[in-house]
């Protein structure tokens, strides 16, 4: 009887862990989407501000130097968000649920009873 209770509790724990892992994954994906949107908004804002400065000073925004400056600004603005996204993806990959092998558990208990 104790074996059945133990197996049922293992199954219930697995189901609970699976639900929690799904919630965690959903939250991480929502965080990634939110961060991507924030990153895009910030990059657009920074680039628009720099283009406005170029326009106010009478510089054309189509030259190679200006393009290089804008590309560098975009990269610097995106960098913290990209590293945070990489960390979130790593968390997402590490969010797992392991299912106990009930047959092995039963055989181990049978060995204890017989042995």
Secondary structure, DSSP 8 states (H G I E B T S, - for coil): -HHHHHHHHHHHHHHHHHHHHHHHHHHHHHHHHHHHHHHHHHHHHHHHHHHHHHHHTT--TTSHHHHHHHHHHHHHHHHHHHHHHHHHHHHHHH-------HHHHHHHHHHHHH-
